[in-house]
């Protein structure tokens, strides 16, 4: 049986530019591993996106395990070709 999540879930901010390796990180609250390569949304749910000049600037996700809201910033900007 799944436990009801508190409506006041914690909110965190992670700068992906400071994340080492392949961009995977752990939820700051529960430690659940979240990978940018996981497109199944089994570990997180996308809540909101912010696009500036056709580039992803910010992504807001929710951890599937604890419900924490995590704001991701620091996406690599593609060089002008």
Rosetta blueprint (number, residue, H / E / L):
1 X L
2 X L
3 X L
4 X L
5 X L
6 X L
7 X L
8 X L
9 X L
10 X L
11 X E
12 X E
13 X E
14 X E
15 X E
16 X H
17 X H
18 X H
19 X L
20 X L
21 X L
22 X L
23 X L
24 X L
25 X E
26 X E
27 X L
28 X L
29 X L
30 X L
31 X L
32 X L
33 X E
34 X E
35 X L
36 X L
37 X L
38 X L
39 X L
40 X L
41 X L
42 X L
43 X L
44 X E
45 X E
46 X E
47 X E
48 X E
49 X E
50 X E
51 X E
52 X E
53 X L
54 X L
55 X E
56 X E
57 X E
58 X E
59 X E
60 X E
61 X E
62 X E
63 X E
64 X L
65 X L
66 X L
67 X L
68 X L
69 X E
70 X E
71 X E
72 X E
73 X E
74 X L
75 X L
76 X L
77 X L
78 X L
79 X L
80 X L
81 X L
